[in-house]
Amino acid sequence: MVEDFGDFRKRHEATIAAQLEGNSEPYLSLWSHKPDIMIFGGLGGHEHGWPEVGNRLRWAATKVRARLVRIENLMTQVRGEWAITADLEHMIRFIDGQEIVRALRVTQAYRVEDGQWRVFYRHGDEYKASGRGG
């Protein structure tokens, strides 16, 4: 039996909040550990395979301190045992004692492994609203 994707996404949101607060382990628990996984991180760079992705996410948790405000889902497609989401992750980042409003554009891909949804791809970059589409 395959885990419901909606339930998975609720758990996923809580793990993103933990990641931003400096605890990467809950988010890491949702990732595939297979060698084909990949991340293009919001702090630059990219990693391919496990443990490189895991190390990158642990490193990022030490560099960013923020409070997740909300995840704005722009698109979700689930097809069998594969899914993709496009989100805006709205947060308040803490830098040098100041609160800075920030959003990331995030595309993630997921697949079912042993009955559980797992993240296998993430691309995040800073969102700067231009007031126009495209």
C-alpha positions in Angstrom: 0.0 0.0 0.0 1.3 3.4 -1.0 1.3 6.3 1.4 -1.2 9.1 0.5 0.7 12.0 -1.1 -1.4 14.6 0.7 -0.4 13.1 4.1 3.2 13.0 3.0 3.1 16.7 2.0 1.8 17.6 5.4 4.7 15.8 7.0 7.0 17.4 4.5 5.9 20.9 5.4 6.8 20.3 9.1 10.3 19.0 8.1 11.0 22.1 6.0 10.2 24.2 9.1 12.6 22.1 11.2 15.3 22.5 8.5 15.0 26.2 8.6 15.3 26.2 12.4 18.5 24.2 12.1 17.4 20.6 12.4 17.9 18.8 9.1 17.2 15.3 10.4 13.4 15.3 9.9 13.8 16.6 6.3 16.6 14.1 5.6 14.3 11.3 6.7 12.0 12.0 3.7 14.8 11.8 1.1 15.7 8.8 -1.0 19.2 7.5 -0.3 19.7 6.2 -3.8 22.7 7.3 -5.9 20.6 9.2 -8.5 19.2 11.9 -6.1 20.1 15.6 -6.7 19.8 19.0 -5.2 20.3 22.5 -6.6 20.3 24.4 -3.3 19.0 27.9 -2.6 22.4 28.8 -1.3 24.0 27.9 -4.6 25.9 24.8 -5.7 24.5 21.3 -6.4 25.1 17.9 -5.1 24.4 14.5 -6.6 23.9 11.2 -4.7 23.8 10.2 -1.1 25.6 11.1 1.2 26.5 14.4 -0.7 22.9 15.6 -0.7 22.6 14.7 3.0 25.8 16.6 3.8 24.6 19.6 1.8 21.3 19.8 3.7 23.1 19.4 7.1 25.4 22.2 6.1 22.5 24.4 4.9 20.8 24.0 8.3 23.9 25.6 9.9 23.9 28.6 7.5 20.2 29.6 7.4 18.0 30.5 10.4 14.5 31.3 9.5 10.9 30.8 10.4 8.6 29.2 7.8 5.6 31.3 7.3 3.9 29.1 4.7 4.4 26.9 1.7 2.4 28.2 -1.3 1.8 25.3 -3.6 1.6 26.5 -7.2 1.3 23.1 -8.9 1.2 19.5 -7.9 1.1 16.6 -10.3 0.9 13.0 -9.1 1.1 10.2 -11.6 1.2 6.7 -10.1 4.4 6.5 -8.1 5.9 9.8 -9.3 5.0 13.3 -8.3 6.3 16.9 -8.8 5.5 20.1 -7.0 6.2 23.8 -7.6 6.1 25.9 -4.5 7.0 29.2 -3.0 8.5 28.7 0.5 7.7 32.0 2.3 9.9 32.6 5.4 11.4 35.2 7.7 15.1 34.8 7.8 17.2 36.1 10.7 20.5 37.8 9.6 22.6 39.8 12.0 19.6 40.4 14.4 17.3 41.6 11.6 14.3 39.9 10.2 14.3 39.7 6.4 11.3 38.4 4.4 12.4 35.8 1.9 10.8 33.4 -0.5 12.3 30.5 -2.4 11.0 29.1 -5.7 11.2 25.4 -5.2 10.6 22.5 -7.6 10.7 19.0 -6.0 10.3 15.6 -7.5 9.2 12.5 -5.5 8.9 8.8 -6.0 7.6 5.9 -4.0 10.2 3.6 -2.5 9.0 0.7 -0.4 5.5 2.1 -0.1 6.7 5.6 1.1 7.1 8.8 -0.8 10.7 10.1 -1.0 12.2 13.3 -2.3 14.7 12.6 -5.0 15.2 16.0 -6.6 15.1 19.6 -5.3 15.8 22.9 -7.0 15.5 26.0 -5.0 16.4 29.6 -5.7 15.4 33.0 -4.3 12.1 34.4 -5.6 12.1 38.1 -6.5 8.6 39.2 -7.5 8.7 41.3 -10.6 5.0 42.1 -10.7 4.8 40.3 -14.1 4.4 36.8 -15.2 7.2 34.7 -16.7 
